[in-house]
Amino acid sequence: MNNDRGMKKWRPFASMPEQYTGLQEVINKQAEVPQPLLTEEQMEQINITLIEALHTNKQVYLTYYKNGQRMTETGFIQFVDSLGDRFIFIDEVFELKNKMRLSELIDVRFT
């Protein structure tokens, strides 16, 4: 008598996606860097550059900190709220509106 209902099929690679996800998390953790601390002078210079970019519509190269990584984007500043710790920029590639915190910025330069 062959009763297959109670038996599960052997699936040798069934756990691979979970292992891959776990391995990817370990790799990502190793690549994390601490957020750089900026001096008052550096923060003031970033603010000045943002305001100038906003008023002149010049393209900027942003370096910011997100999820343990240093990220870079090129785009145009659309809005700056220094008191609210936020700004909006339009990225060059997809022309999407991105809201970010000023405190995440590491550097802003004109392209």
Phi, psi and omega in degrees: 000129184251110182247097182270352185295323183273351184260143176260146178287147178283124180236095189297332184249019183297330183268359183301316180302320179294320179294319179297316179299314179297318179295319179297322178297319179296316179297316179297320179298320180292332181275352182293144176234150177290152179291127179295143176267128181263149175281166176302320180296318178296318179295321179295318179295320177299315180298317179298315180295319178299313181296318178296318179296323178296314185281335182257351183057035176276147179286142179236158175250111183262138170240126182219166183252126179210129178051044176078010183233152170270123182244155177227146179213153173241134181183198183238137179281131180250331185203142176225128176233091183297319181291325180273002178055047179208159174208164180234133174226155178257118182286150185291322188288304185258354182056039179262149177278124181241126176262132181220163176270138177299327181292347177275344182290139175252322181201149175223127179223154174283142181281000000 
